[in-house]
Amino acid sequence: MARSSIIKDAEGTRLALIRAGLDLFGRNGFDATSTREIAQAAGVNSAGIAYHFGGKDGLRKACAEAIIARMQGVLAGGAPAVSMALDVSDRDAAAEQLLALIDRVVAFLTTVPESEVVARFVVREMLTPSQAFEALYGGLFEPVHRRACQVWAAATGMEPEAPETKLAVFAAIGQVFYFRIARPAVTRRLGWDGIGPDEARLIGETIRRSVRASILACRGEAS
């Protein structure tokens, strides 16, 4: 077998195990998920978990790292990091940047099937933090929240690290994730069969209005 084929097969095995781990850890919990179940779901030999990740704990951390990479791509929207540069003197531009960021996350969480697996895993880690949570916090939650606080501050005139700014950003983020976590309640209450492009648009517009109103309120302006 050619070296390139071996590398390709190894990477395929690794990705299959991460996908299975994300699903089963999120669905059943870490302790209730066996390495054999993960291997069976991935369609590979259970020895692959030790070989690629050093064990089940290593796989859980790799799952967290996969989420970090995926969400960084969603947040960037395919644009280079330099595009995040901001003229802090322009409050309206800062507000639009924040709303554009929210739009990308709303689109992912409401229309991409993969988001269900990601959300389940993240919620598990929030409820019972492990080393995977530490990876998620350090690689995703804290830097994204800090950046959002800087943009919020530029949009409102508040201090980036003030408790009020941090809480306002958490409140905005919470609205976004509610529509993923509480999806069954949302669709049932609204009489929707599911969430497609039209429903996602309505959700996005609702969140945009809410966040924009919060920004204006922090500026001391009427919405």
Secondary structure, 3 states (H helix, E strand, C coil): CCHHHHHHHHHHHHHHHHHHHHHHHHHHCCCCCCHHHHHHHHCCCCHHHHHHHCCHHHHHHHHHHHHHHHHHHHHHCCCCHHHHCCCCCCHHHHHHHHHHHHHHHHHHHHHCCHHHHHHHHHHHHHHCCCHHHHHHHHHHHHHHHHHHHHHHHHHHCCCCCCHHHHHHHHHHHHHHHHHHHCHHHHHHHHCCCCCCHHHHHHHHHHHHHHHHHHHHHHHCCCC
